[in-house]
Amino acid sequence: MSMSVPSPLITRSDEVMSGVVVFAGTRVPVQTLLDYLEEGDTLDQFLEDFPTVSREHAVAVLELAKESVFAHADSA
């Protein structure tokens, strides 16, 4: 059973994790997912370690990051 993807996807609040950007509805920092991937861990490992984040939510956040990268890329 999959969880729905919240809107907004990410949030930041001084009351939650001292203002760190987290997956909306959780206390899991988005940076943690990026750190996992950077270290060579899989998305499945991240999801196993942080069950409050659904696969759909994690993929949607990665898509958001991808869109941001492409939006800020200089045209050659």
N, CA, C, O and CB atoms as a CASP TS submission, in Angstrom:
PFRMAT TS
TARGET T0000
AUTHOR 0000-0000-0000
METHOD Language model
MODEL 1
PARENT N/A
ATOM      1  N   MET     1       0.845  -1.180   0.000  1.00  0.00           N
ATOM      2  CA  MET     1       0.000   0.000   0.000  1.00  0.00           C
ATOM      3  C   MET     1       0.886   1.237   0.000  1.00  0.00           C
ATOM      4  O   MET     1       1.733   1.390   0.880  1.00  0.00           O
ATOM      5  CB  MET     1      -0.959   0.001   1.218  1.00  0.00           C
ATOM      6  N   SER     2       0.703   2.119  -0.971  1.00  0.00           N
ATOM      7  CA  SER     2       1.559   3.298  -1.070  1.00  0.00           C
ATOM      8  C   SER     2       0.903   4.491  -0.387  1.00  0.00           C
ATOM      9  O   SER     2      -0.320   4.621  -0.325  1.00  0.00           O
ATOM     10  CB  SER     2       1.861   3.626  -2.542  1.00  0.00           C
ATOM     11  N   MET     3       1.760   5.337   0.111  1.00  0.00           N
ATOM     12  CA  MET     3       1.294   6.551   0.769  1.00  0.00           C
ATOM     13  C   MET     3       1.127   7.638  -0.282  1.00  0.00           C
ATOM     14  O   MET     3       1.783   7.597  -1.323  1.00  0.00           O
ATOM     15  CB  MET     3       2.279   7.002   1.888  1.00  0.00           C
ATOM     16  N   SER     4       0.274   8.590  -0.028  1.00  0.00           N
ATOM     17  CA  SER     4       0.121   9.702  -0.963  1.00  0.00           C
ATOM     18  C   SER     4       1.295  10.661  -0.815  1.00  0.00           C
ATOM     19  O   SER     4       1.958  10.709   0.221  1.00  0.00           O
ATOM     20  CB  SER     4      -1.220  10.442  -0.727  1.00  0.00           C
ATOM     21  N   VAL     5       1.532  11.415  -1.869  1.00  0.00           N
ATOM     22  CA  VAL     5       2.611  12.391  -1.861  1.00  0.00           C
ATOM     23  C   VAL     5       2.033  13.715  -1.388  1.00  0.00           C
ATOM     24  O   VAL     5       1.083  14.222  -1.984  1.00  0.00           O
ATOM     25  CB  VAL     5       3.275  12.528  -3.273  1.00  0.00           C
ATOM     26  N   PRO     6       2.597  14.284  -0.320  1.00  0.00           N
ATOM     27  CA  PRO     6       2.060  15.541   0.205  1.00  0.00           C
ATOM     28  C   PRO     6       2.388  16.728  -0.693  1.00  0.00           C
ATOM     29  O   PRO     6       3.317  16.685  -1.500  1.00  0.00           O
ATOM     30  CB  PRO     6       2.597  15.793   1.601  1.00  0.00           C
ATOM     31  N   SER     7       1.623  17.757  -0.534  1.00  0.00           N
ATOM     32  CA  SER     7       1.904  19.018  -1.206  1.00  0.00           C
ATOM     33  C   SER     7       1.857  20.099  -0.134  1.00  0.00           C
ATOM     34  O   SER     7       0.821  20.287   0.504  1.00  0.00           O
ATOM     35  CB  SER     7       0.879  19.308  -2.379  1.00  0.00           C
ATOM     36  N   PRO     8       2.945  20.800   0.070  1.00  0.00           N
ATOM     37  CA  PRO     8       4.216  20.777  -0.653  1.00  0.00           C
ATOM     38  C   PRO     8       5.007  19.502  -0.336  1.00  0.00           C
ATOM     39  O   PRO     8       4.715  18.795   0.628  1.00  0.00           O
ATOM     40  CB  PRO     8       5.052  22.021  -0.302  1.00  0.00           C
ATOM     41  N   LEU     9       6.005  19.233  -1.164  1.00  0.00           N
ATOM     42  CA  LEU     9       6.846  18.052  -0.989  1.00  0.00           C
ATOM     43  C   LEU     9       7.817  18.196   0.176  1.00  0.00           C
ATOM     44  O   LEU     9       8.093  17.235   0.895  1.00  0.00           O
ATOM     45  CB  LEU     9       7.615  17.777  -2.259  1.00  0.00           C
ATOM     46  N   ILE    10       8.326  19.403   0.351  1.00  0.00           N
ATOM     47  CA  ILE    10       9.315  19.672   1.394  1.00  0.00           C
ATOM     48  C   ILE    10       8.869  20.871   2.208  1.00  0.00           C
ATOM     49  O   ILE    10       8.116  21.718   1.727  1.00  0.00           O
ATOM     50  CB  ILE    10      10.719  19.917   0.784  1.00  0.00           C
ATOM     51  N   THR    11       9.336  20.938   3.441  1.00  0.00           N
ATOM     52  CA  THR    11       9.013  22.076   4.304  1.00  0.00           C
ATOM     53  C   THR    11      10.245  22.460   5.110  1.00  0.00           C
ATOM     54  O   THR    11      11.212  21.708   5.233  1.00  0.00           O
ATOM     55  CB  THR    11       7.822  21.742   5.248  1.00  0.00           C
ATOM     56  N   ARG    12      10.159  23.658   5.647  1.00  0.00           N
ATOM     57  CA  ARG    12      11.197  24.165   6.546  1.00  0.00           C
ATOM     58  C   ARG    12      10.503  24.976   7.630  1.00  0.00           C
ATOM     59  O   ARG    12       9.706  25.867   7.339  1.00  0.00           O
ATOM     60  CB  ARG    12      12.266  25.034   5.776  1.00  0.00           C
ATOM     61  N   SER    13      10.813  24.661   8.875  1.00  0.00           N
ATOM     62  CA  SER    13      10.232  25.373   9.999  1.00  0.00           C
ATOM     63  C   SER    13      11.239  25.400  11.137  1.00  0.00           C
ATOM     64  O   SER    13      11.921  24.407  11.390  1.00  0.00           O
ATOM     65  CB  SER    13       8.904  24.717  10.451  1.00  0.00           C
ATOM     66  N   ASP    14      11.335  26.524  11.817  1.00  0.00           N
ATOM     67  CA  ASP    14      12.244  26.621  12.952  1.00  0.00           C
ATOM     68  C   ASP    14      11.871  25.617  14.045  1.00  0.00           C
ATOM     69  O   ASP    14      12.726  25.220  14.837  1.00  0.00           O
ATOM     70  CB  ASP    14      12.236  28.044  13.517  1.00  0.00           C
ATOM     71  N   GLU    15      10.591  25.200  14.092  1.00  0.00           N
ATOM     72  CA  GLU    15      10.133  24.270  15.118  1.00  0.00           C
ATOM     73  C   GLU    15      10.427  22.811  14.781  1.00  0.00           C
ATOM     74  O   GLU    15      10.315  21.949  15.652  1.00  0.00           O
ATOM     75  CB  GLU    15       8.660  24.445  15.334  1.00  0.00           C
ATOM     76  N   VAL    16      10.799  22.518  13.541  1.00  0.00           N
ATOM     77  CA  VAL    16      11.078  21.142  13.121  1.00  0.00           C
ATOM     78  C   VAL    16      12.534  21.043  12.702  1.00  0.00           C
ATOM     79  O   VAL    16      12.947  21.670  11.726  1.00  0.00           O
ATOM     80  CB  VAL    16      10.137  20.701  11.958  1.00  0.00           C
ATOM     81  N   MET    17      13.302  20.269  13.426  1.00  0.00           N
ATOM     82  CA  MET    17      14.710  20.028  13.099  1.00  0.00           C
ATOM     83  C   MET    17      15.493  21.334  12.919  1.00  0.00           C
ATOM     84  O   MET    17      16.377  21.423  12.067  1.00  0.00           O
ATOM     85  CB  MET    17      14.813  19.186  11.828  1.00  0.00           C
ATOM     86  N   SER    18      15.163  22.328  13.714  1.00  0.00           N
ATOM     87  CA  SER    18      15.876  23.611  13.726  1.00  0.00           C
ATOM     88  C   SER    18      15.933  24.295  12.367  1.00  0.00           C
ATOM     89  O   SER    18      16.908  24.980  12.056  1.00  0.00           O
ATOM     90  CB  SER    18      17.270  23.406  14.226  1.00  0.00           C
ATOM     91  N   GLY    19      14.895  24.113  11.556  1.00  0.00           N
ATOM     92  CA  GLY    19      14.824  24.814  10.280  1.00  0.00           C
ATOM     93  C   GLY    19      15.444  24.095   9.102  1.00  0.00           C
ATOM     94  O   GLY    19      15.537  24.661   8.013  1.00  0.00           O
ATOM     95  N   VAL    20      15.868  22.861   9.299  1.00  0.00           N
ATOM     96  CA  VAL    20      16.411  22.065   8.202  1.00  0.00           C
ATOM     97  C   VAL    20      15.270  21.710   7.250  1.00  0.00           C
ATOM     98  O   VAL    20      14.140  21.499   7.691  1.00  0.00           O
ATOM     99  CB  VAL    20      17.122  20.774   8.736  1.00  0.00           C
ATOM    100  N   VAL    21      15.553  21.644   5.953  1.00  0.00           N
ATOM    101  CA  VAL    21      14.544  21.250   4.959  1.00  0.00           C
ATOM    102  C   VAL    21      14.266  19.757   5.131  1.00  0.00           C
ATOM    103  O   VAL    21      15.176  18.930   5.069  1.00  0.00           O
ATOM    104  CB  VAL    21      15.025  21.572   3.485  1.00  0.00           C
ATOM    105  N   VAL    22      12.987  19.429   5.349  1.00  0.00           N
ATOM    106  CA  VAL    22      12.588  18.036   5.575  1.00  0.00           C
ATOM    107  C   VAL    22      11.524  17.608   4.574  1.00  0.00           C
ATOM    108  O   VAL    22      10.874  18.441   3.942  1.00  0.00           O
ATOM    109  CB  VAL    22      12.067  17.850   7.008  1.00  0.00           C
ATOM    110  N   PHE    23      11.357  16.289   4.440  1.00  0.00           N
ATOM    111  CA  PHE    23      10.227  15.762   3.686  1.00  0.00           C
ATOM    112  C   PHE    23       8.976  16.182   4.434  1.00  0.00           C
ATOM    113  O   PHE    23       8.862  15.925   5.632  1.00  0.00           O
ATOM    114  CB  PHE    23      10.306  14.194   3.514  1.00  0.00           C
ATOM    115  N   ALA    24       8.035  16.823   3.753  1.00  0.00           N
ATOM    116  CA  ALA    24       6.818  17.316   4.399  1.00  0.00           C
ATOM    117  C   ALA    24       6.137  16.186   5.159  1.00  0.00           C
ATOM    118  O   ALA    24       6.028  15.063   4.668  1.00  0.00           O
ATOM    119  CB  ALA    24       5.851  17.925   3.357  1.00  0.00           C
ATOM    120  N   GLY    25       5.680  16.507   6.370  1.00  0.00           N
ATOM    121  CA  GLY    25       4.980  15.540   7.200  1.00  0.00           C
ATOM    122  C   GLY    25       5.894  14.606   7.971  1.00  0.00           C
ATOM    123  O   GLY    25       5.423  13.694   8.650  1.00  0.00           O
ATOM    124  N   THR    26       7.211  14.827   7.868  1.00  0.00           N
ATOM    125  CA  THR    26       8.182  13.981   8.577  1.00  0.00           C
ATOM    126  C   THR    26       9.214  14.880   9.265  1.00  0.00           C
ATOM    127  O   THR    26       9.166  16.106   9.169  1.00  0.00           O
ATOM    128  CB  THR    26       8.886  12.978   7.589  1.00  0.00           C
ATOM    129  N   ARG    27      10.135  14.231   9.953  1.00  0.00           N
ATOM    130  CA  ARG    27      11.281  14.928  10.520  1.00  0.00           C
ATOM    131  C   ARG    27      12.566  14.474   9.815  1.00  0.00           C
ATOM    132  O   ARG    27      13.664  14.626  10.350  1.00  0.00           O
ATOM    133  CB  ARG    27      11.375  14.674  12.049  1.00  0.00           C
ATOM    134  N   VAL    28      12.415  13.919   8.612  1.00  0.00           N
ATOM    135  CA  VAL    28      13.555  13.385   7.862  1.00  0.00           C
ATOM    136  C   VAL    28      14.112  14.470   6.945  1.00  0.00           C
ATOM    137  O   VAL    28      13.415  14.931   6.041  1.00  0.00           O
ATOM    138  CB  VAL    28      13.142  12.129   7.036  1.00  0.00           C
ATOM    139  N   PRO    29      15.355  14.882   7.168  1.00  0.00           N
ATOM    140  CA  PRO    29      15.965  15.896   6.306  1.00  0.00           C
ATOM    141  C   PRO    29      16.142  15.389   4.870  1.00  0.00           C
ATOM    142  O   PRO    29      16.537  14.244   4.651  1.00  0.00           O
ATOM    143  CB  PRO    29      17.318  16.324   6.878  1.00  0.00           C
ATOM    144  N   VAL    30      15.850  16.241   3.913  1.00  0.00           N
ATOM    145  CA  VAL    30      16.079  15.910   2.506  1.00  0.00           C
ATOM    146  C   VAL    30      17.569  15.645   2.291  1.00  0.00           C
ATOM    147  O   VAL    30      17.933  14.788   1.485  1.00  0.00           O
ATOM    148  CB  VAL    30      15.579  17.059   1.571  1.00  0.00           C
ATOM    149  N   GLN    31      18.420  16.359   2.994  1.00  0.00           N
ATOM    150  CA  GLN    31      19.868  16.171   2.871  1.00  0.00           C
ATOM    151  C   GLN    31      20.264  14.725   3.168  1.00  0.00           C
ATOM    152  O   GLN    31      21.241  14.228   2.608  1.00  0.00           O
ATOM    153  CB  GLN    31      20.613  17.125   3.816  1.00  0.00           C
ATOM    154  N   THR    32      19.528  14.052   4.033  1.00  0.00           N
ATOM    155  CA  THR    32      19.848  12.668   4.358  1.00  0.00           C
ATOM    156  C   THR    32      19.722  11.776   3.129  1.00  0.00           C
ATOM    157  O   THR    32      20.571  10.912   2.906  1.00  0.00           O
ATOM    158  CB  THR    32      18.937  12.159   5.474  1.00  0.00           C
ATOM    159  N   LEU    33      18.672  11.972   2.327  1.00  0.00           N
ATOM    160  CA  LEU    33      18.530  11.202   1.095  1.00  0.00           C
ATOM    161  C   LEU    33      19.703  11.483   0.157  1.00  0.00           C
ATOM    162  O   LEU    33      20.276  10.558  -0.419  1.00  0.00           O
ATOM    163  CB  LEU    33      17.192  11.533   0.399  1.00  0.00           C
ATOM    164  N   LEU    34      20.053  12.745   0.007  1.00  0.00           N
ATOM    165  CA  LEU    34      21.173  13.102  -0.870  1.00  0.00           C
ATOM    166  C   LEU    34      22.475  12.496  -0.366  1.00  0.00           C
ATOM    167  O   LEU    34      23.294  12.033  -1.160  1.00  0.00           O
ATOM    168  CB  LEU    34      21.310  14.627  -0.974  1.00  0.00           C
ATOM    169  N   ASP    35      22.671  12.496   0.943  1.00  0.00           N
ATOM    170  CA  ASP    35      23.875  11.892   1.526  1.00  0.00           C
ATOM    171  C   ASP    35      23.929  10.393   1.242  1.00  0.00           C
ATOM    172  O   ASP    35      24.982   9.864   0.887  1.00  0.00           O
ATOM    173  CB  ASP    35      23.922  12.143   3.043  1.00  0.00           C
ATOM    174  N   TYR    36      22.800   9.711   1.398  1.00  0.00           N
ATOM    175  CA  TYR    36      22.742   8.282   1.095  1.00  0.00           C
ATOM    176  C   TYR    36      23.175   8.020  -0.340  1.00  0.00           C
ATOM    177  O   TYR    36      24.029   7.173  -0.600  1.00  0.00           O
ATOM    178  CB  TYR    36      21.327   7.736   1.331  1.00  0.00           C
ATOM    179  N   LEU    37      22.580   8.752  -1.261  1.00  0.00           N
ATOM    180  CA  LEU    37      22.880   8.539  -2.676  1.00  0.00           C
ATOM    181  C   LEU    37      24.332   8.874  -2.988  1.00  0.00           C
ATOM    182  O   LEU    37      24.986   8.171  -3.760  1.00  0.00           O
ATOM    183  CB  LEU    37      21.951   9.380  -3.548  1.00  0.00           C
ATOM    184  N   GLU    38      24.829   9.940  -2.391  1.00  0.00           N
ATOM    185  CA  GLU    38      26.217  10.338  -2.605  1.00  0.00           C
ATOM    186  C   GLU    38      27.186   9.264  -2.114  1.00  0.00           C
ATOM    187  O   GLU    38      28.247   9.061  -2.704  1.00  0.00           O
ATOM    188  CB  GLU    38      26.501  11.663  -1.900  1.00  0.00           C
ATOM    189  N   GLU    39      26.821   8.587  -1.041  1.00  0.00           N
ATOM    190  CA  GLU    39      27.679   7.535  -0.476  1.00  0.00           C
ATOM    191  C   GLU    39      27.548   6.206  -1.214  1.00  0.00           C
ATOM    192  O   GLU    39      28.243   5.241  -0.893  1.00  0.00           O
ATOM    193  CB  GLU    39      27.347   7.329   0.988  1.00  0.00           C
ATOM    194  N   GLY    40      26.657   6.157  -2.202  1.00  0.00           N
ATOM    195  CA  GLY    40      26.504   4.937  -2.976  1.00  0.00           C
ATOM    196  C   GLY    40      25.404   4.013  -2.484  1.00  0.00           C
ATOM    197  O   GLY    40      25.231   2.915  -3.013  1.00  0.00           O
ATOM    198  N   ASP    41      24.661   4.448  -1.477  1.00  0.00           N
ATOM    199  CA  ASP    41      23.536   3.659  -0.998  1.00  0.00           C
ATOM    200  C   ASP    41      22.378   3.782  -1.985  1.00  0.00           C
ATOM    201  O   ASP    41      22.318   4.730  -2.768  1.00  0.00           O
ATOM    202  CB  ASP    41      23.104   4.115   0.422  1.00  0.00           C
ATOM    203  N   THR    42      21.484   2.843  -1.943  1.00  0.00           N
ATOM    204  CA  THR    42      20.339   2.849  -2.852  1.00  0.00           C
ATOM    205  C   THR    42      19.152   3.578  -2.233  1.00  0.00           C
ATOM    206  O   THR    42      19.091   3.807  -1.025  1.00  0.00           O
ATOM    207  CB  THR    42      19.943   1.417  -3.221  1.00  0.00           C
ATOM    208  N   LEU    43      18.227   3.929  -3.093  1.00  0.00           N
ATOM    209  CA  LEU    43      16.978   4.512  -2.617  1.00  0.00           C
ATOM    210  C   LEU    43      16.275   3.523  -1.698  1.00  0.00           C
ATOM    211  O   LEU    43      15.691   3.922  -0.690  1.00  0.00           O
ATOM    212  CB  LEU    43      16.061   4.904  -3.804  1.00  0.00           C
ATOM    213  N   ASP    44      16.325   2.233  -2.034  1.00  0.00           N
ATOM    214  CA  ASP    44      15.686   1.220  -1.184  1.00  0.00           C
ATOM    215  C   ASP    44      16.277   1.210   0.218  1.00  0.00           C
ATOM    216  O   ASP    44      15.540   1.057   1.192  1.00  0.00           O
ATOM    217  CB  ASP    44      15.825  -0.163  -1.811  1.00  0.00           C
ATOM    218  N   GLN    45      17.592   1.368   0.341  1.00  0.00           N
ATOM    219  CA  GLN    45      18.219   1.406   1.669  1.00  0.00           C
ATOM    220  C   GLN    45      17.733   2.610   2.460  1.00  0.00           C
ATOM    221  O   GLN    45      17.416   2.495   3.644  1.00  0.00           O
ATOM    222  CB  GLN    45      19.751   1.442   1.546  1.00  0.00           C
ATOM    223  N   PHE    46      17.673   3.767   1.805  1.00  0.00           N
ATOM    224  CA  PHE    46      17.155   4.970   2.467  1.00  0.00           C
ATOM    225  C   PHE    46      15.731   4.728   2.955  1.00  0.00           C
ATOM    226  O   PHE    46      15.399   5.036   4.100  1.00  0.00           O
ATOM    227  CB  PHE    46      17.194   6.186   1.509  1.00  0.00           C
ATOM    228  N   LEU    47      14.896   4.178   2.082  1.00  0.00           N
ATOM    229  CA  LEU    47      13.491   3.953   2.438  1.00  0.00           C
ATOM    230  C   LEU    47      13.350   2.945   3.567  1.00  0.00           C
ATOM    231  O   LEU    47      12.455   3.071   4.402  1.00  0.00           O
ATOM    232  CB  LEU    47      12.708   3.476   1.223  1.00  0.00           C
ATOM    233  N   GLU    48      14.217   1.957   3.600  1.00  0.00           N
ATOM    234  CA  GLU    48      14.198   0.983   4.691  1.00  0.00           C
ATOM    235  C   GLU    48      14.551   1.648   6.020  1.00  0.00           C
ATOM    236  O   GLU    48      13.954   1.351   7.055  1.00  0.00           O
ATOM    237  CB  GLU    48      15.173  -0.170   4.399  1.00  0.00           C
ATOM    238  N   ASP    49      15.529   2.551   5.976  1.00  0.00           N
ATOM    239  CA  ASP    49      15.982   3.227   7.195  1.00  0.00           C
ATOM    240  C   ASP    49      15.055   4.351   7.634  1.00  0.00           C
ATOM    241  O   ASP    49      15.068   4.732   8.804  1.00  0.00           O
ATOM    242  CB  ASP    49      17.365   3.777   6.987  1.00  0.00           C
ATOM    243  N   PHE    50      14.252   4.889   6.720  1.00  0.00           N
ATOM    244  CA  PHE    50      13.343   6.004   7.021  1.00  0.00           C
ATOM    245  C   PHE    50      11.944   5.678   6.499  1.00  0.00           C
ATOM    246  O   PHE    50      11.511   6.235   5.490  1.00  0.00           O
ATOM    247  CB  PHE    50      13.866   7.335   6.392  1.00  0.00           C
ATOM    248  N   PRO    51      11.240   4.782   7.183  1.00  0.00           N
ATOM    249  CA  PRO    51       9.937   4.316   6.696  1.00  0.00           C
ATOM    250  C   PRO    51       8.835   5.370   6.686  1.00  0.00           C
ATOM    251  O   PRO    51       7.762   5.122   6.136  1.00  0.00           O
ATOM    252  CB  PRO    51       9.491   3.176   7.525  1.00  0.00           C
ATOM    253  N   THR    52       9.068   6.530   7.273  1.00  0.00           N
ATOM    254  CA  THR    52       8.052   7.587   7.221  1.00  0.00           C
ATOM    255  C   THR    52       8.042   8.299   5.873  1.00  0.00           C
ATOM    256  O   THR    52       7.142   9.090   5.594  1.00  0.00           O
ATOM    257  CB  THR    52       8.290   8.602   8.336  1.00  0.00           C
ATOM    258  N   VAL    53       9.044   8.019   5.033  1.00  0.00           N
ATOM    259  CA  VAL    53       9.100   8.596   3.684  1.00  0.00           C
ATOM    260  C   VAL    53       8.683   7.509   2.698  1.00  0.00           C
ATOM    261  O   VAL    53       9.275   6.430   2.682  1.00  0.00           O
ATOM    262  CB  VAL    53      10.542   9.152   3.347  1.00  0.00           C
ATOM    263  N   SER    54       7.686   7.780   1.887  1.00  0.00           N
ATOM    264  CA  SER    54       7.254   6.807   0.877  1.00  0.00           C
ATOM    265  C   SER    54       8.164   6.891  -0.350  1.00  0.00           C
ATOM    266  O   SER    54       8.818   7.907  -0.584  1.00  0.00           O
ATOM    267  CB  SER    54       5.773   7.054   0.472  1.00  0.00           C
ATOM    268  N   ARG    55       8.195   5.823  -1.116  1.00  0.00           N
ATOM    269  CA  ARG    55       8.964   5.816  -2.364  1.00  0.00           C
ATOM    270  C   ARG    55       8.495   6.949  -3.273  1.00  0.00           C
ATOM    271  O   ARG    55       9.311   7.663  -3.856  1.00  0.00           O
ATOM    272  CB  ARG    55       8.827   4.449  -3.088  1.00  0.00           C
ATOM    273  N   GLU    56       7.177   7.110  -3.392  1.00  0.00           N
ATOM    274  CA  GLU    56       6.624   8.153  -4.259  1.00  0.00           C
ATOM    275  C   GLU    56       7.077   9.543  -3.815  1.00  0.00           C
ATOM    276  O   GLU    56       7.382  10.400  -4.645  1.00  0.00           O
ATOM    277  CB  GLU    56       5.093   8.079  -4.267  1.00  0.00           C
ATOM    278  N   HIS    57       7.119   9.757  -2.508  1.00  0.00           N
ATOM    279  CA  HIS    57       7.543  11.053  -1.968  1.00  0.00           C
ATOM    280  C   HIS    57       9.017  11.295  -2.273  1.00  0.00           C
ATOM    281  O   HIS    57       9.395  12.383  -2.708  1.00  0.00           O
ATOM    282  CB  HIS    57       7.293  11.118  -0.443  1.00  0.00           C
ATOM    283  N   ALA    58       9.852  10.276  -2.043  1.00  0.00           N
ATOM    284  CA  ALA    58      11.290  10.424  -2.297  1.00  0.00           C
ATOM    285  C   ALA    58      11.552  10.689  -3.775  1.00  0.00           C
ATOM    286  O   ALA    58      12.351  11.562  -4.116  1.00  0.00           O
ATOM    287  CB  ALA    58      12.053   9.165  -1.842  1.00  0.00           C
ATOM    288  N   VAL    59      10.887   9.944  -4.653  1.00  0.00           N
ATOM    289  CA  VAL    59      11.086  10.139  -6.093  1.00  0.00           C
ATOM    290  C   VAL    59      10.612  11.526  -6.511  1.00  0.00           C
ATOM    291  O   VAL    59      11.255  12.176  -7.334  1.00  0.00           O
ATOM    292  CB  VAL    59      10.339   9.054  -6.900  1.00  0.00           C
ATOM    293  N   ALA    60       9.504  11.982  -5.958  1.00  0.00           N
ATOM    294  CA  ALA    60       9.006  13.320  -6.294  1.00  0.00           C
ATOM    295  C   ALA    60       9.994  14.400  -5.860  1.00  0.00           C
ATOM    296  O   ALA    60      10.175  15.387  -6.574  1.00  0.00           O
ATOM    297  CB  ALA    60       7.639  13.564  -5.636  1.00  0.00           C
ATOM    298  N   VAL    61      10.627  14.234  -4.716  1.00  0.00           N
ATOM    299  CA  VAL    61      11.634  15.199  -4.254  1.00  0.00           C
ATOM    300  C   VAL    61      12.862  15.156  -5.166  1.00  0.00           C
ATOM    301  O   VAL    61      13.427  16.201  -5.486  1.00  0.00           O
ATOM    302  CB  VAL    61      12.043  14.906  -2.782  1.00  0.00           C
ATOM    303  N   LEU    62      13.274  13.976  -5.582  1.00  0.00           N
ATOM    304  CA  LEU    62      14.392  13.876  -6.523  1.00  0.00           C
ATOM    305  C   LEU    62      14.051  14.529  -7.855  1.00  0.00           C
ATOM    306  O   LEU    62      14.902  15.183  -8.458  1.00  0.00           O
ATOM    307  CB  LEU    62      14.776  12.411  -6.744  1.00  0.00           C
ATOM    308  N   GLU    63      12.827  14.361  -8.316  1.00  0.00           N
ATOM    309  CA  GLU    63      12.381  15.020  -9.553  1.00  0.00           C
ATOM    310  C   GLU    63      12.413  16.540  -9.392  1.00  0.00           C
ATOM    311  O   GLU    63      12.812  17.256 -10.310  1.00  0.00           O
ATOM    312  CB  GLU    63      10.953  14.554  -9.935  1.00  0.00           C
ATOM    313  N   LEU    64      11.996  17.024  -8.234  1.00  0.00           N
ATOM    314  CA  LEU    64      12.038  18.458  -7.954  1.00  0.00           C
ATOM    315  C   LEU    64      13.476  18.968  -8.003  1.00  0.00           C
ATOM    316  O   LEU    64      13.749  20.031  -8.561  1.00  0.00           O
ATOM    317  CB  LEU    64      11.409  18.760  -6.579  1.00  0.00           C
ATOM    318  N   ALA    65      14.382  18.206  -7.418  1.00  0.00           N
ATOM    319  CA  ALA    65      15.800  18.592  -7.448  1.00  0.00           C
ATOM    320  C   ALA    65      16.331  18.599  -8.875  1.00  0.00           C
ATOM    321  O   ALA    65      17.076  19.500  -9.262  1.00  0.00           O
ATOM    322  CB  ALA    65      16.639  17.638  -6.580  1.00  0.00           C
ATOM    323  N   LYS    66      15.950  17.597  -9.655  1.00  0.00           N
ATOM    324  CA  LYS    66      16.385  17.534 -11.048  1.00  0.00           C
ATOM    325  C   LYS    66      15.878  18.739 -11.832  1.00  0.00           C
ATOM    326  O   LYS    66      16.630  19.349 -12.593  1.00  0.00           O
ATOM    327  CB  LYS    66      15.897  16.236 -11.702  1.00  0.00           C
ATOM    328  N   GLU    67      14.617  19.079 -11.649  1.00  0.00           N
ATOM    329  CA  GLU    67      14.051  20.246 -12.338  1.00  0.00           C
ATOM    330  C   GLU    67      14.800  21.517 -11.965  1.00  0.00           C
ATOM    331  O   GLU    67      15.044  22.377 -12.811  1.00  0.00           O
ATOM    332  CB  GLU    67      12.561  20.399 -12.002  1.00  0.00           C
ATOM    333  N   SER    68      15.161  21.627 -10.689  1.00  0.00           N
ATOM    334  CA  SER    68      15.889  22.803 -10.240  1.00  0.00           C
ATOM    335  C   SER    68      17.265  22.896 -10.897  1.00  0.00           C
ATOM    336  O   SER    68      17.695  23.980 -11.292  1.00  0.00           O
ATOM    337  CB  SER    68      16.032  22.781  -8.727  1.00  0.00           C
ATOM    338  N   VAL    69      17.946  21.775 -11.012  1.00  0.00           N
ATOM    339  CA  VAL    69      19.266  21.755 -11.655  1.00  0.00           C
ATOM    340  C   VAL    69      19.150  22.212 -13.098  1.00  0.00           C
ATOM    341  O   VAL    69      19.907  23.072 -13.547  1.00  0.00           O
ATOM    342  CB  VAL    69      19.890  20.343 -11.590  1.00  0.00           C
ATOM    343  N   PHE    70      18.198  21.633 -13.823  1.00  0.00           N
ATOM    344  CA  PHE    70      18.041  21.988 -15.236  1.00  0.00           C
ATOM    345  C   PHE    70      17.582  23.427 -15.410  1.00  0.00           C
ATOM    346  O   PHE    70      17.972  24.080 -16.378  1.00  0.00           O
ATOM    347  CB  PHE    70      17.052  21.049 -15.908  1.00  0.00           C
ATOM    348  N   ALA    71      16.770  23.933 -14.503  1.00  0.00           N
ATOM    349  CA  ALA    71      16.301  25.317 -14.581  1.00  0.00           C
ATOM    350  C   ALA    71      17.442  26.310 -14.376  1.00  0.00           C
ATOM    351  O   ALA    71      17.392  27.434 -14.874  1.00  0.00           O
ATOM    352  CB  ALA    71      15.206  25.561 -13.544  1.00  0.00           C
ATOM    353  N   HIS    72      18.476  25.884 -13.634  1.00  0.00           N
ATOM    354  CA  HIS    72      19.584  26.795 -13.343  1.00  0.00           C
ATOM    355  C   HIS    72      20.796  26.554 -14.239  1.00  0.00           C
ATOM    356  O   HIS    72      21.816  27.226 -14.085  1.00  0.00           O
ATOM    357  CB  HIS    72      19.993  26.659 -11.896  1.00  0.00           C
ATOM    358  N   ALA    73      20.702  25.622 -15.156  1.00  0.00           N
ATOM    359  CA  ALA    73      21.822  25.346 -16.062  1.00  0.00           C
ATOM    360  C   ALA    73      21.931  26.436 -17.105  1.00  0.00           C
ATOM    361  O   ALA    73      20.925  26.897 -17.643  1.00  0.00           O
ATOM    362  CB  ALA    73      21.657  23.976 -16.742  1.00  0.00           C
ATOM    363  N   ASP    74      23.139  26.841 -17.383  1.00  0.00           N
ATOM    364  CA  ASP    74      23.385  27.839 -18.425  1.00  0.00           C
ATOM    365  C   ASP    74      23.215  27.205 -19.789  1.00  0.00           C
ATOM    366  O   ASP    74      23.584  26.049 -19.992  1.00  0.00           O
ATOM    367  CB  ASP    74      24.794  28.451 -18.286  1.00  0.00           C
ATOM    368  N   SER    75      22.663  27.952 -20.718  1.00  0.00           N
ATOM    369  CA  SER    75      22.567  27.460 -22.096  1.00  0.00           C
ATOM    370  C   SER    75      23.919  27.614 -22.764  1.00  0.00           C
ATOM    371  O   SER    75      24.604  28.622 -22.591  1.00  0.00           O
ATOM    372  CB  SER    75      21.466  28.221 -22.896  1.00  0.00           C
ATOM    373  N   ALA    76      24.296  26.597 -23.533  1.00  0.00           N
ATOM    374  CA  ALA    76      25.608  26.641 -24.201  1.00  0.00           C
ATOM    375  C   ALA    76      25.448  27.155 -25.605  1.00  0.00           C
ATOM    376  O   ALA    76      26.431  27.269 -26.337  1.00  0.00           O
ATOM    377  CB  ALA    76      26.275  25.251 -24.219  1.00  0.00           C
TER
END
